[in-house]
Amino acid sequence: MPHANLYDFKGRLEVYGGDATTTHAPLSTDNLLLRGARLKNTSLIHGMAIYTGRDTKVALNSKIKSNKFSTVDMTMNYFLVFYLVLMVGEIILCTALKYGIFTQEVTNNMWYLDYPTDDPITARLVYQDAVSFLVIFSYIIPVSLYVTLEIQKFLGTMFLQWDEEVTGTGEDEAPKVNTSDLNEELGQVEYLFSDKTGTLTENVMNFRQCSVNSRRYKEMDEENGVLVFLHPDTLEPQPLPRLLPDDLVTFLETLALCHTVQVSSSSHKPGEDRGGSSEVTAGQMEMEDLTPVYHASSPDEKALVEACARYGVVFRGSREKMVTLEVLGHTKTFTSLEVLEFDSDRKCMSVVVREEATGKVWLLTKGAESSVLQRCGAGDSDHQHLINTTADHIDDYAMTGLRTLAVGRRQLEEKQYLGFTEQLSKARQMVEGREAAVRKVTDRMEADLTLLGATGVEDLLQEGVQETLESFRAAGIKVWVLTGDKVETAVNIAYSCGHFKRFMTILTLTGLTNTEDAHEMVTACMEKSSSEDKMYGLVVDGSSLVLLLDHNIKDDFYRLCTRCWAVVCCRMSPSQKAETVRLVKNSKESPRCAAVGDGANDVSMIQEAHLGLGIMGKEGRQAVRCADFGVAQFRFLRKLLFVHGHWNYVRLATFVQFSFYKNVAFNTPMVFFTIWNAYSTQSVYEGLVLTMFNVTCTSLPVLLFGLVEQNLPASLLMTRPHLYQRVAHNAVLSWTRFFKWTLFGLWHSVVMYFGLMGACWDDTCGLPRGQTPDLYLFGLALATLCIFVVNIKIMMESNYLTWVFVGGLAITFLGYSVMYLLYTGIPTLPFITYEIYWAYYRIFESPSLNLTFLVLGVTCLLPDLLDKIYTHTTDKELRRGRDGKAGIGSFRCQQSSVSDTDSLSQQERKPGLLVSDL
């Protein structure tokens, strides 16, 4: 049956002959070509389509992309519902008061209104007034918020794309923004799910050291292929003799045979593609022959074969099972008899070859030292000493971050080989229980090995990966590495990049075969990780994850993961990566998740996460195209989250809070005014200001605030990663801050309305020629005061005043004044009513009214100013930022990323804590 696991395919091919005979051949993943695969180094194959359409593994691993909503968008909708309920309450209250009290007791005494007395209350009248109240009270809903917010988000992405500090050095490596809806989500990440190869590493591997017969060798010059011997006591490099030692040649021959590398038709001289000389030396040896170009599914195999070629053992390729090596200028041929592919249980791979010159059959093995060393026969004391010494060398290599492999071989007698071949053929033809049957045979074949040595290969980490991961921990971001690589490979890289620490206790959930075992292992790990004095890492493989995501286990598995400081998931298919992201995303805490990768196999998890991040790696740009944001290197995520994410979230969150606040300050006086107009649905404001308040009178300053505001300097945010937690969990849009903004809005509306009402109470208000203030003068004065107060409020919220922002305030104030100078000063305009004529000019004719403006404005904003002063006084980080003091936190944080020793204190080991006393 079709299934999504990329690493599992079992079948059997039956070929019927003309003489009624049937030939059986086992099928495995070695015989499976996935959709999109490309054939190399062969001109023709015979194949058969087995899965098509939706049954292909690519289709089964694909995911329908769902719409993503940021935290700000979802919170804004809740605020909107609150104000809708508030508006409905105001409408019901005012309608009830009008028909319950004021219609009979007040309007009956207003003879000058000529209202009919004892007029019956009908549903039509109630409905009409309710709709009228809806019209005038609806201004509490900031409809323009959504339009202005989209403009701000779109313009904000340009600042990210223009940032040269997150731009790669290659062509077309500027940051990519595929959506502007999630800018602020960069500041809310709690979990980061990362691919390994091409994301954390350069996906470029180089041979560095090897151990052969207890002797250590090191590559000193990769371009020219210089290999030196390290003195066992001083580790001083010493040149090799012209003729390489026999044990070293045997070791290189084994590496040149034990692999699945293919040779390209093109060739080059050694060192040529690396910009070096074509001269090859091993000691002082020279080779003039061309070295083939190698292609391999595993970059470490390719690195080892290339290293062998540099030192005189050149793999020339294979043809019809015949393998050709050129060993120090002499050609040797071997027949490839069997290939035992790597699997995560055996943790090694083997090939069986027959040396044509001698007829000897050799089983050559390389793999994880934990597997190969155990398969080596005890032998005599010399061999045991070799095993112990090689193990010490492997530990030294691992401490320096190298990927290690142990290498061994075994000579098989012809009869012995034939017996193994027959057993292996029968096991491979089994459909049920094939893995266990094959494992039994391979275990017998790979026993009693003679250890040859070990290798140390460097998988180049991308620049700044260690510092970036360490910064994420200090920022409270939990990082999970999800990779399709082998367990050993992923764990080695986890150590080398600092994801795992040497002082950690590593828990493993690998090789699980049934639900009962999975439950027992999870329970055991939970008990083992109960101590709060230790730090834990977790390793999970893809086959075990299938069981761990079972409905009865996944909750315990998730709790175990939350106890661990670092998690590595290996041998994962694309769909499993998405399932892992979904496990965390849909948990009870509902944390905000981001996923980062560089290849097509990362697309599913990128689309599943709240925030998708793509890396422009060597595997194409599909991840970048499907992601929400794309950058050239992993290290750029640091500024992307800490600076752009922090700023964008603070800008947009303040933008949203201000938008609701200003409408409360503007709309609430209309509610107060209903008491004075007998709930007649008369607006206190004139029509033009009702229309233009959100469009032109208050939109430009807050829009510019959302583009240029920097609550903290970029340098401080980069050097103090823990500041990222200040805005985590949607802190700026919490209900506490929301009600704080709302109370400020209510306070401003009360002061402005009742203050102006008191100033105009004597019907003179200091107007010349005995004029009295009317509704239009009062309403226009109230609107003018409100516009100045709310715009000064957003200026007070700014921590980073620029000429652009101040200019926006000046344009708003000047534009409003010009608009009303023209609107109220030209009586011939057809849309101007007589009552509004000259009203704006009359405001400035009253010195007492202008003084009232000043007093009321100060009274309105005094609590805001005191709150701002208190915040700046008590916030030491803000004070340090404004003083330009970066402190020592960043230095200690960077030190912790490289000082990976057991001497770290318990405080320094605590997850999410910056390694400094802040």
C-alpha positions, 0 to 999 in steps of 0.5 A, a space after each residue: 500500500 502507498 505510504 509517505 515514508 521515504 525510507 521504507 519500500 518493500 516488494 518482490 518482483 516476479 519474472 515469468 520465463 518462457 519455460 514456465 519458470 519464475 524468477 523472484 527478485 527482492 525490491 527495496 528503496 534501492 530500486 525506487 526512484 521518487 518523482 523528480 529524481 534525476 538519473 546520472 551516469 547512465 544512458 538507459 534504464 528499464 523501469 515500471 511505474 508503481 505509484 502515480 498521482 496522489 499515491 506518490 510519496 511526494 504527493 503523500 508528503 505534500 500539505 495543503 497550505 492554510 492561511 496564516 494569521 499573526 498574533 496581532 491580527 487575532 488579538 485585534 479581532 478580540 478587541 474589536 469584538 469588545 468594542 462592538 459589544 460596548 457599542 451595542 451596550 451604549 445603543 441599548 442604554 441610550 435608547 432605553 433612557 430616551 423612551 424610558 425617562 426623557 421622552 415623557 419627563 423632559 421633552 414634554 416640558 420643552 414647549 419650544 420644540 413643538 413635540 407632541 405630548 404623550 406621543 405613543 412609543 412604537 417599534 418603528 420609532 425605537 428601531 429608527 432611533 437605535 439605528 441613528 445611535 448606531 450611526 453616531 456611535 459606530 465611530 468607536 470602531 476604527 474601520 480605517 485601522 485595517 487599511 492603514 495597518 496593511 499599508 504600514 505592513 507593506 511599507 515595513 517590509 521594504 525596510 527589511 529588504 533594504 537591510 544590508 546586514 541581512 543580505 548575502 554576498 552572492 547574487 540575488 541574496 537580499 532578504 525575500 518577503 513573500 507576505 507582509 501579513 506576518 512582519 510582527 510574528 518575527 517578534 513572537 517566536 517561541 519554538 524554532 524548528 530547523 533543518 540541518 544540512 544546508 541550513 545549519 551547515 554549508 553542506 560541504 564536507 572535508 577530510 581532516 584527520 585519520 587514525 591508522 594502526 594507532 598512528 594519527 595523520 592530519 591533512 595540512 594542505 587540502 589544495 595540494 594534498 599534503 598528509 602528515 604524521 602526528 607524533 604520538 607524544 607531542 602531536 607535532 606534524 612530521 612528513 611522511 616518507 615517499 612510499 606510504 606505509 602499507 597499513 595506510 595504503 590498505 586503509 585508503 584502499 578500504 575507504 576507496 572501495 567502501 562507498 556508493 560514490 559514482 564517477 562522472 564522465 568529466 575529470 580534473 586534476 586534483 586540486 584544480 576545482 579547488 583553485 589549487 595546483 594540479 600537483 598531488 603529493 602524499 609525502 613528496 609523491 606526485 601524480 600527473 593523472 586526472 582525477 575523476 569528478 565524484 557524485 554521491 548521495 552522502 557528502 561525507 562519502 564524497 569527501 573521503 573518496 576525494 581524500 583518498 584520491 589526493 593521497 594516491 588511491 584513486 577510485 576510477 569507477 565501476 563497470 558491470 560490477 568491476 571496480 577499478 582503483 589506481 593505487 600509487 600509480 598501479 591499477 588494481 581491479 575488484 569485483 563488487 559482490 554485495 553492498 550492505 546499505 547503511 541503516 540506523 540499527 546497524 549504524 554502519 555500511 559494508 561492501 563485499 569485494 573480490 580482489 582479482 589479483 589474489 582471489 581473496 574476498 573481503 568484507 569492508 565496513 565503515 560506520 559509527 564507532 559505537 557499532 564498528 568497534 563492537 564488531 571487531 574481534 577481541 583478538 590478541 592484546 595488540 589488537 585490543 590495544 589498537 581498539 582502545 587507542 583508536 577509540 581515544 583518537 575518535 573521542 579527540 576528533 569528536 571533541 573538535 567537532 569532526 564527524 567520525 567513522 571507524 573502518 574495519 575489514 574481514 576476509 571471507 572464505 569462498 564457501 563462507 561467502 556463498 553461504 552468506 549470499 544464499 541466506 541474504 537472498 532468502 531474507 531479502 525475498 521475504 515481504 513480512 519481517 524482512 528487516 529482522 531476517 536481513 539484520 540477522 544475516 548482516 550481523 553474522 557477516 559483519 562480525 569478527 572485524 579487524 580494525 583498520 582505523 578511523 576518520 575525522 571529517 569536518 562538516 562546515 558549519 555556516 558562519 555564526 551558527 553557534 552564536 545564533 543558537 546560543 542567542 536564541 536560547 538566551 532569548 527563550 526560543 527553544 530550538 528543535 533540529 529536524 533532519 533526514 540524516 542519520 542519527 550519528 550524523 545529526 548528533 555530531 553536528 548538534 554537538 559541533 554547532 553547540 545545540 548539544 552541550 558536553 555536560 548535557 544528559 542525552 536521552 534517546 528514543 530510537 529504534 522503537 518497534 511497538 507502542 508498548 516499548 515506546 510508552 515504557 521508554 517515554 516513561 523511563 525518560 520522564 523519570 530520568 529527566 525529573 531532576 532540575 539540577 541537570 540539563 537534558 537533550 533528546 534524540 528521536 528517529 523517524 521510525 520511533 516518532 510514528 509510535 510516539 505520535 500515537 494518541 495515547 503517547 504523544 502528550 507524554 512525549 510532548 511533556 518530555 520534549 518540553 523538559 529538554 533544552 535541545 531536541 534532535 529528530 533524525 531520519 524524518 520524512 517531510 510529512 513527519 517534520 510537519 507532524 512534529 511542528 503540528 504537535 507543538 503548535 496544537 499543544 495546550 500552550 499554543 506556542 508560536 512556532 517558526 520553521 526554517 529550511 533550505 530544501 524542498 523536503 522542508 516545505 511541509 514544515 515551513 507551511 505548517 508553522 506559524 512562521 515559515 523561514 527559507 534559507 537560500 542554500 545549495 538545494 534550490 530556492 523552493 523553500 524560499 519561494 514557499 516560505 514567508 521570509 527568506 534569507 541567505 544564511 542562518 545567522 541572519 535570523 538573529 537580526 531578523 528576529 531580535 531587531 526586525 521582529 522586535 521592532 515590527 511587533 512593538 510598532 504594530 501593537 502600539 499602532 493597534 492600541 492607539 487606533 482603539 484609544 483615539 476612537 474612544 477619546 473621540 467617540 465618548 464625548 458623543 455619548 456624553 452629549 446625548 444627555 444634553 440633547 435629550 437623546 435625540 441622536 444629534 452629533 456633537 461633531 460637524 460632519 466633515 470632522 466625523 469623516 476626516 478624523 480617521 482618514 487625515 487627522 490622525 492617520 499620518 503620525 501613527 503610520 510613520 510611527 509604525 515605520 520608524 519607531 525604535 523602542 530600543 536600539 538595534 545594537 542593544 537588541 543584538 547584544 542582549 538577546 533576553 530583551 526578546 522576551 519583553 515582547 514575547 507572548 503578545 505582551 504589548 497587546 495584553 488585556 491589561 495594557 488594552 484596558 490601560 489604553 482604554 482608560 487613558 482614552 476615557 480620561 481624555 474624553 472626560 477632561 475634554 468634554 466636561 472641561 470645554 462644557 465648563 468653559 462655555 457654561 456662562 454662554 460667553 466664553 470670552 467671545 467678542 461682540 457678545 457672541 455666545 458659543 453654539 453647537 458648531 463652535 463647541 463641537 469644532 473646539 472639541 474636535 480640534 482639542 481631541 485631534 491635538 491631544 491624540 496626536 501628541 499622545 502618539 508622539 509621547 509614546 515614541 522613543 525614537 523621534 525623527 524628522 520624518 515623524 515630527 514632520 508628519 505631526 506638523 503636516 497633520 496639524 497644519 493640514 487640519 488647520 488649513 482644511 477648516 480655515 477653507 471649509 469655514 471661511 468660504 460661504 459660497 461653497 454649496 456643501 457648507 451650512 450657514 451655522 459652521 461659517 466662520 466657526 473655526 475663526 471664532 475659536 481664535 477670537 477667544 483668549 479664554 477658550 485658547 487658554 482652556 485648550 492649553 490647560 485641558 491639553 496638559 490635564 489630559 496628557 499629564 497622567 500619560 507623561 507621569 506613566 512614561 516617566 515612571 516607565 523610563 525610571 524603572 526600566 533599567 534596560 531602556 535607560 541603558 539603551 538610551 545611554 548607549 551602554 551595551 553592558 557585559 551581557 552580550 560578551 558573556 553570552 558569546 563566551 558561553 557558546 564556545 566555552 562548552 565545559 562542565 565547569 558552567 554553573 547551574 545558573 549558566 546552564 538554566 534554559 533561556 537565561 542569559 549568562 550574566 547577572 542583569 
